[in-house]
Structure formats: C-alpha cells, structure tokens
C-alpha cells in the first residue's frame, strides 16, 4: 500500500519557489541572479518534462531572451517569477477540465 503524502500548502509552495531559485543562483557568480548555465540546469532538473518535448534549435536562447527583460544576460528573481507565473497559467489552462485534486 502506497504511503499518503501530506498535501502541500500555498505557503510551502511559495517557499519552494524561492528556495529553488536561491539553490541554483548560488552556484556561480552573483548569488542573486541565474546565469545561463544555472537557468539551464534549473529547467533540466526541476522541469524534466520539458526534456520530453521536442523544441526547435535555439529554444533555450529564445526563452532566455524573453525572460531577461533588462538584457543583462542573467535572470533576476523577478524575471524568474514572471516565468513561474506564465508556467502556472499554462498549467491552469491545461488542467481546467480535469477533476480537482493531485497528482496531475
């Protein structure tokens, strides 16, 4: 029999978003920014389902260009959160007609 997992609260989800950014941003350079390498690693490890989607060549650079609104070649926490908001919106739209509940 599978063990039941305690439901996550919104507070826990917010803390996880912040901690995920900080964990990757602290690997090199400015600890308050994601470098290209840090962002790529974050996406590969934290959103592995993206690897299953066939994307055109240069898609990562295109995503980085969209996220990096101030064009400093790094992703700030505010730019990261905009990405998270868009990802949440896409998930919400995708799962609108599914029954409420986890896992999705």
C-alpha positions in Angstrom: 0.0 0.0 0.0 1.4 3.4 -1.0 2.2 5.9 1.7 0.0 9.0 1.7 1.8 12.3 1.1 0.7 15.3 3.1 -0.8 18.0 0.9 1.3 21.0 0.3 0.1 24.4 1.4 0.4 27.5 -0.6 3.0 28.8 1.9 5.1 25.7 1.3 4.8 26.1 -2.4 5.9 29.7 -2.2 8.9 28.8 0.0 9.9 26.1 -2.5 9.8 28.6 -5.4 12.1 30.9 -3.5 14.4 28.2 -2.3 14.7 26.7 -5.8 15.8 30.0 -7.3 18.3 30.5 -4.5 19.7 27.0 -4.7 20.6 27.4 -8.4 21.6 31.1 -8.3 24.2 30.5 -5.6 26.3 28.1 -7.7 28.4 30.7 -9.5 28.8 34.5 -9.8 26.1 36.7 -8.4 24.1 34.8 -5.8 21.0 36.9 -6.6 21.0 36.1 -10.4 20.7 33.0 -12.5 23.4 32.7 -15.2 22.7 30.9 -18.4 24.2 27.7 -17.0 22.3 27.9 -13.8 19.0 28.6 -15.6 19.5 25.7 -17.9 20.3 23.3 -15.0 17.3 24.6 -13.1 15.0 23.9 -16.0 16.5 20.5 -16.7 16.4 19.3 -13.1 13.2 21.0 -11.9 11.1 20.7 -15.0 12.3 17.4 -16.5 9.1 17.0 -18.6 10.4 19.8 -20.8 13.1 17.4 -22.0 10.3 15.2 -23.4 9.0 18.0 -25.6 10.7 18.4 -29.0 11.7 22.1 -29.4 13.3 23.9 -32.2 17.0 24.7 -32.2 17.9 27.7 -30.2 14.7 27.5 -28.0 16.7 27.9 -24.8 18.3 31.1 -26.1 14.9 32.4 -27.2 13.5 31.7 -23.7 16.4 33.4 -22.1 15.9 36.4 -24.3 12.2 36.6 -23.2 13.0 36.1 -19.5 15.9 38.6 -19.4 13.8 41.7 -19.7 16.6 44.1 -18.7 19.0 42.4 -21.2 21.9 41.9 -18.6 22.4 38.3 -19.8 21.2 36.9 -16.4 17.8 36.1 -14.9 16.9 38.0 -11.7 14.4 36.7 -9.2 11.7 39.0 -10.6 12.3 37.7 -14.1 12.2 34.1 -12.8 8.9 34.7 -11.0 7.4 36.0 -14.3 8.4 32.7 -15.9 6.8 30.8 -13.0 3.6 32.8 -13.4 3.4 32.0 -17.1 4.1 28.3 -16.4 1.3 28.3 -13.7 -1.1 30.0 -16.1 -0.4 27.4 -18.8 -0.8 24.5 -16.3 -4.1 26.1 -15.1 -5.4 26.3 -18.7 -4.3 22.7 -19.5 -5.9 21.2 -16.4 -9.2 23.3 -16.4 -11.4 20.4 -17.5 -9.7 17.8 -15.2 -11.1 16.8 -11.8 -9.7 18.9 -9.0 -7.0 17.1 -7.0 -3.5 15.9 -7.1 -1.5 14.4 -8.7 -1.9 15.9 -12.2 
